[in-house]
Amino acid sequence: MDGQLRKREYMDNQEQQINIEPPKTKKKHILLITYIIVVVLLIITVAIMHNHKTTPKMSNNNTVSAISAASVSITPSGFVPQAVTVRVGQAVTWTNNDKSAHQIASDPYPKDNTLLSLNSKTSILSGHTYSYVFNKPGTYYYHDDLNPYTLKGTVIVQ
């Protein structure tokens, strides 16, 4: 009987070790994996944000525009402000704050040929921007090629 009691105590002890150790180890592994995932996600987020802040924006004529001299908001009712003034070599950045797409084009409509390089080649989607560096003095009239009769603006380059 004493042998059976010892055997039973040994088996109980083994079951306790089996039942106690794996959950602790499993919890440690889960915490370690969670920690690694969080650290990796933080590193990726920081890298993306750093790249987004430091990547210079290319203007339509492939020159880097560090800072836009003027900003124009594209709204459903028009360009705000409707006229902007910049210096030679400065950029104007249009930001589409409308749900609809827009496309910057040089006057006159439909030729769009006063300043061909001003014309955005593709539509500016909602939330996106388009920049252009003006390299010659003058007054430039433009319109939204998708709404040419209602959305018009002016850039004065000094």
Order of alpha helices (4+ residues) and beta strands (2+ residues): alpha-beta-beta-beta-beta-beta-beta-beta-beta-beta-beta
